[in-house]
Amino acid sequence: MNYFAYILRNADARSYIGISADPVNRLAQHNSGESKWTAKYQPWTLEWTSRPMSLGDARRLEIKLKKQKGGVGEETLKRDFGS
């Protein structure tokens, strides 16, 4: 099965980084309140998804993206791993 790292943004410029086999469905879950952390900050939009990859690779990319906290490093990762 293929997985994707993804980045969500809301109107307050908050971001959420996660992984999923189906980022579009996962976005719907975030916006329906199923995810406790994102429920209070909705609505979310899907800003970026990675290319398809294994679960392990997606998890490693998710961790790298979270360590960047935005900025140039995040932009580089998005460019290198984008779909």
C-alpha positions in Angstrom: 0.0 0.0 0.0 1.2 3.5 -0.8 1.2 6.3 1.8 1.6 10.0 1.6 2.9 12.7 3.9 0.6 15.7 3.9 0.4 19.2 5.2 -2.8 20.9 6.2 -3.3 24.7 6.9 -6.1 26.7 8.4 -7.2 30.3 8.2 -5.0 31.2 11.2 -1.9 29.8 9.3 -1.6 26.8 11.7 -0.3 23.7 10.1 -0.7 20.1 10.7 1.6 17.4 9.3 0.6 13.8 9.1 0.6 10.6 6.9 -2.2 8.7 5.4 -3.0 6.2 2.6 -5.8 8.6 1.5 -5.0 12.2 2.3 -8.3 13.5 0.9 -10.4 11.3 3.1 -8.1 12.1 6.0 -8.8 15.8 5.4 -12.5 15.1 5.7 -11.9 13.4 9.0 -9.9 16.3 10.3 -12.7 18.7 9.3 -15.4 16.5 10.8 -13.8 16.7 14.2 -12.6 13.0 14.4 -9.1 14.1 15.2 -8.9 15.7 18.7 -6.0 18.0 18.0 -7.3 19.4 14.7 -11.0 19.6 15.7 -10.7 22.9 17.5 -8.7 24.6 14.7 -10.9 23.7 11.6 -11.6 24.2 8.8 -8.4 22.8 7.2 -7.3 22.8 3.6 -4.9 20.3 2.1 -1.9 22.3 1.2 0.6 19.6 0.0 0.9 15.9 -0.4 4.1 13.9 -1.1 4.5 11.4 -3.9 3.4 7.8 -3.0 5.8 5.9 -0.8 6.1 3.1 1.7 4.8 3.6 5.2 8.3 3.7 6.7 9.4 6.3 4.1 6.3 8.4 4.7 6.8 8.3 8.5 10.5 9.4 8.1 9.4 12.3 5.8 6.7 13.3 8.3 9.3 13.5 11.1 11.7 15.5 8.9 8.9 18.0 8.0 7.9 18.4 11.6 11.5 19.1 12.6 11.7 21.9 10.0 8.9 24.0 11.6 8.3 25.6 8.2 10.8 27.8 6.4 13.4 26.9 3.8 13.9 23.3 5.0 10.2 22.5 4.7 10.1 24.1 1.2 13.1 22.0 0.1 11.5 18.8 1.4 8.2 19.7 -0.3 10.0 20.3 -3.6 12.1 17.1 -3.4 9.3 14.8 -2.2 6.2 16.4 -3.9 3.8 14.6 -6.1 
